[in-house]
Structures are given as structure tokens and as C-alpha cells.
Amino acid sequence: MWWVWDVIASIPYVAIVILFVLKRFDVAIGAIVVAAAVELFKKATLPYLADHTWLQRPHSPKEPGFPSGHAAVMSFIVVSLILSKRRNIIIWILGVTIIVLVDVSRIKKKCHTVTQVIVGTMLGLIVSVGWQGMKGQT
């Protein structure tokens, strides 16, 4: 059953490829920027891991896990699509379901704590609103 969580965890990055195919370059590039920013933040926290356990991954205290990049990217993509011209209930339901599934997959696989996933999701949401706001679509 663990392979299911692996497949679900790959959804954010498969979604980026699909966005490029659909020519939604704005959302795809934004998602890549979010992923890169999260990874840079994690690298910057490496010297502090020993003193701050909330930064650590549950399965590996020597790896930074705060915040969840998968959660940030998925929520960025979904919120960006909801805020764009596709404001319908189907996008909302599917989007929120996918966000929850990706978040749960990260916790079930013990890659992140609940706090790390929630912060990642909120980060993606906030950046998406700002990103769409800069484009004048909110």
C-alpha cells in the first residue's frame, strides 16, 4: 500500500509538466519558483538542525524538512488555477482533494511532520495569491 503514497506524492511535479503541456506557463513557472525557494530555505537551515527539531524530517534528523515543498507546490498550483478564469466548483473540489491527498502522503511516508505540511500548504497558498495579484487576476 505504500506505493500509493509514492504515486500521490509525485502529483505536484507531474502537474508542473502537465501545466507546460497545457501552456499554463505562468502557473508552471510559479510552481518551480516555489519549489526552488523552499529548497533554498531548507539548505539555509542546515546549520540549525541540531538545535531545532521542528526543522528536521521525522525519518532523518540530519535532513531539513521545514516546510514541505510538495505541499507548497501543490497548493500553489491549485490556488493559482482556482484564482484564474477557472472558478468553478469542480476545480475547488478536485483541487482541495488533491492538496489533502498530497499532504497526507507526506505525513504517512514520514517525510514531514503535520506542522511542516501545514506550513508548506499555507506558503503555497499565500505565494499563489500574491503571484496572481501581481498579474491582476484576483
Secondary structure as UniProt FT lines:
FT   HELIX           2..9
FT   HELIX           11..21
FT   TURN            22..23
FT   HELIX           25..44
FT   HELIX           46..48
FT   TURN            49..51
FT   HELIX           53..55
FT   TURN            61..62
FT   HELIX           69..83
FT   TURN            84..85
FT   HELIX           89..108
FT   TURN            109..110
FT   HELIX           114..134
FT   TURN            135..136
//
